[in-house]
């Protein structure tokens, strides 16, 4: 029988680039990563079943499995699945929370509850994951309904990429949102994963 490998991170695809960078920078050779499609966020009721399936597919192949998701709109169903499977996840309601850190995210949310958050991933794939996925390319009038409760866009940036702030500002302007930029780096993501890998 094969000896189980060390640690598997089952992660949201929206965090794949950041996790890969942390893995390289820290030399986490004992860590494997399996990313689930970021598009699951458009149907959050599918996140928990997809995570469960991946856990059960990989169980026995690793000494430890850790889930790199927040609740992500599952309404607690992800936590229920993880409790049944005996697997832990990152704390928080959204990835924005651990990227910005809970304190900063709470301040942003309190200042304007109607805030739309962008990360580097969402900015790179905005047309595919938001514009086309929601049908705004075909029916731009739907934006008024989809985003009627939003007043502001906050760009939480993990890396300082030329032109990114301007692209984010254009998105905010296209919806009539106020705009704010915050460089977060990896926030609490790196320290949380370091604790998992080292723990």
MOBELRA-V605384 format. One record per backbone hydrogen bond with DSSP energy under -0.5 kcal/mol. CO is the residue of the C=O (numbers start at 1). NH is the residue of the N-H. If there is no record, write none. Layout:
co->{CO & CO}
nh->{NH & NH}
//
This chain:
co->{5 & 6 & 6 & 7 & 8 & 8 & 9 & 9 & 10 & 11 & 12 & 13 & 15 & 16 & 17 & 18 & 19 & 20 & 21 & 22 & 23 & 23 & 24 & 27 & 28 & 30 & 30 & 32 & 34 & 36 & 37 & 38 & 39 & 40 & 41 & 43 & 44 & 44 & 46 & 47 & 48 & 49 & 50 & 51 & 52 & 53 & 54 & 55 & 58 & 61 & 64 & 65 & 66 & 66 & 67 & 67 & 68 & 69 & 71 & 74 & 76 & 77 & 78 & 79 & 80 & 81 & 82 & 82 & 88 & 92 & 93 & 93 & 94 & 94 & 95 & 96 & 97 & 98 & 98 & 101 & 102 & 103 & 104 & 105 & 106 & 107 & 108 & 113 & 114 & 114 & 115 & 116 & 118 & 119 & 120 & 121 & 123 & 125 & 126 & 126 & 127 & 128 & 130 & 131 & 131 & 132 & 135 & 135 & 139 & 140 & 141 & 142 & 142 & 143 & 145 & 147 & 151 & 152 & 153 & 153 & 154 & 154 & 155 & 155 & 157 & 157 & 159 & 161 & 163 & 164 & 165 & 166 & 167 & 168 & 169 & 170 & 171 & 172 & 172 & 172 & 173 & 178 & 180 & 182 & 182 & 184 & 186 & 188 & 189 & 190 & 191 & 192 & 193 & 194 & 195}
nh->{63 & 63 & 64 & 32 & 10 & 66 & 11 & 34 & 68 & 36 & 15 & 16 & 19 & 20 & 21 & 22 & 23 & 24 & 25 & 26 & 27 & 28 & 27 & 29 & 31 & 7 & 32 & 9 & 11 & 13 & 40 & 41 & 42 & 43 & 44 & 46 & 47 & 48 & 50 & 51 & 52 & 53 & 54 & 55 & 56 & 57 & 58 & 59 & 61 & 5 & 8 & 88 & 10 & 68 & 69 & 90 & 12 & 90 & 74 & 77 & 80 & 81 & 82 & 83 & 84 & 85 & 86 & 87 & 67 & 71 & 72 & 73 & 97 & 98 & 99 & 100 & 101 & 188 & 189 & 105 & 106 & 107 & 108 & 109 & 110 & 111 & 112 & 115 & 151 & 152 & 117 & 154 & 156 & 123 & 124 & 125 & 126 & 129 & 130 & 131 & 132 & 133 & 134 & 136 & 137 & 135 & 138 & 139 & 142 & 143 & 144 & 145 & 146 & 147 & 148 & 150 & 178 & 116 & 155 & 180 & 118 & 156 & 157 & 182 & 184 & 185 & 161 & 164 & 167 & 168 & 169 & 170 & 171 & 172 & 173 & 174 & 175 & 175 & 176 & 177 & 176 & 153 & 155 & 157 & 184 & 187 & 189 & 192 & 193 & 194 & 195 & 196 & 197 & 198 & 199}
//
